[in-house]
Amino acid sequence: MVKQERAARTRETLIRSAAEIIDREGFAVASLTAISSLAGVSNGALHFHFASKAALADAVEGAALSRLFAVTGAALPPGASRVQLLVDATHGLARALRGDVVLRAGFELSVEAARPAQTDLSRCWKRWVEDVLDRAAAEGELHPAVDAQDGAAAVVAATVGFEVLGARDAVWLSAATVTRFWRLLLPTLVRPGLLGELRAEGTAGP
């Protein structure tokens, strides 16, 4: 049991170290030597857990997907708005991207041209946003002139864009930026009677 726990800790350390190197240098430049050095393990120990850099990148993507599910997995409280759920999730995603290097690296790997993505986080996020807005439309939350897929395209384009821009300037992932986006979009997206009930700043704490 002790050996298994040690192996699990080493694996998690390697995943985080790989994420930090990928986040800082990019997948193509990241080396296994740099990753093992940051993790404080030998190259042999790294290869015991991961046969190649591609296998390690797959593990980073898998760990990042778990983080994304934590953002999108909140249940809808009875009587709550699905659009508010989406607003809150975008704030949660921005917070997670600010503080979680594994999630940031996972999104970067999903658009990395040097390797085929095993788990496309951007696509997973897009599908979730589309599902929420499809349900919101079915339940009469959206403005009659708005197509749910058009709304989803706007949300996905903005949030994924914030993730890319946030790599160089953290203000793009700030609560203020996400709030301003929703203040601009909500009057167009939702039916007038619902607008006053929604909070562009989200319902969770900062």
HELIX and SHEET records of a PDB file:
HELIX    1   1 VAL A    2  GLU A   25  1                                  24    
HELIX    2   2 LEU A   32  ALA A   39  1                                   8    
HELIX    3   3 ASN A   43  HIS A   49  1                                   7    
HELIX    4   4 LYS A   53  THR A   72  1                                  20    
HELIX    5   5 ARG A   82  GLY A   99  1                                  18    
HELIX    6   6 VAL A  101  SER A  110  1                                  10    
HELIX    7   7 LEU A  121  ALA A  138  1                                  18    
HELIX    8   8 ALA A  148  GLY A  166  1                                  19    
HELIX    9   9 ALA A  170  LEU A  173  5                                   4    
HELIX   10  10 ALA A  175  LEU A  189  1                                  15    
HELIX   11  11 PRO A  192  LEU A  195  1                                   4    
END                                                                             
